[in-house]
Amino acid sequence: MIDLPLVAFIIFLLVIIVVTKKRLKNDEFYTLVISILLSFLLAEGVCRLLNIGDSRVVIWKEELAQGEIYAYKPNRKLLYTYPDNPRRYFNEKNEVSGTINAKGFRGKDLEFDKPNGITRIAFLGDSFTLGIGVKDNDTLPVSFERAIQSKHPKTQVLNFGISGTSTKEQIKLLEEYVIKFQPDVVVIVVFLNDADRTGTVNFMSRPKVLAQVRNNSFFINALIGSIEKPILYQQMIRHYQDGYLENSPGWQTMKTALRTGKTLSEKQNFQLVVTIYPVLFKLDNSYPFTHIHKTIEDYCASLKIPFLDLFNGFVGQNDSKLWVHKTDQHPNEVANKIAAEELSKFFDSNNLIKK
């Protein structure tokens, strides 16, 4: 496929060179060209030295079970490789891995039969629940299990998060498989892309204009990125807002799934809970998705589903400090601990664990 912006950029440079050469004497022209090249090399060197404008991105390796969209290949590893390791969280290869159990989900193996006296809480969601970019002990479900067991030691928390799944697919997984584990509480972790929207990484960490050139130059990537970033942020905001308009097909599908989940909870005698993980972006009064959170909360209220907005626990936090990496806006171990503590308080205040 032809990169039209790249072609336009090359033509623009050629025109500038031709026009400039006609207006200047040869020695003046070559002096200008050499000065520009030296300045560019200096700027490139500084950017590389300070790691400004690195265009490399995270590489995700996940193996879904053949013919299945709701489980991973059993007893395999999730592997996430990052360009660098500024927080010293990854291993020496800038990697973090995750364990997939014998049933195809993240975490330790559990039998279908629930031991006597144990309260089981099942988490369903997408990559935020699965735990992209964090170690097994730092996923949201495991962080929540640690928090809740301080008061309720006979509690098991199961992680059924699958990257890229929507609320509709998660409810189907609940109905067809998760229910076999006899959960007492089921937590649906909602993220704004559940209404058939694109993930935030595509707006916040992927070069769009002149991507091929930017992949080879820290300086050019930093320069163009500084112009492109606010534009992409606005596109991301509109993209999510459009997804939750009343007539949006994605939102309608999501509402249908929540109704199905509520009906299932009544038939199977478990408590359904919905929580929303905020976009880790502008975590203050300027957060642009507050009304979407409220839309989802109001709909859950109409179905009498307990709802927790995790945004309240993140207000005032530095958004980028909560990311797995600057190229990956999934929540890191710090963010998941905050979310887990908020959920634990919510469970206690609403008496969601029966003694």
Secondary structure by P-SEA (a helix, b strand, c coil): ccaaaaaaaaaaaaaaaaaaaaaccaaaaaaaaaaaaaaaaaaaaaaaaacccccbbbbbbbbccccccccccccbbbbbbcccccccccccccbbbbbbcccccccccccccccccbbbbbbbbccccccccccccccaaaaaaaaaacccccbbbbbcccccccaaaaaaaaacccccccccbbbbbccccccccccccccccccccaaaaaaccaaaaaaaaaaaaaaaaaaaaaaaaaaaccccaaaaaaaaaaaaaaaaaaaabbbbbbbbbccccccccccccaaaaaaaaaaaaaacccccccccccccccccccccccccccccaaaaaaaaaaaaaaaaaaccccc
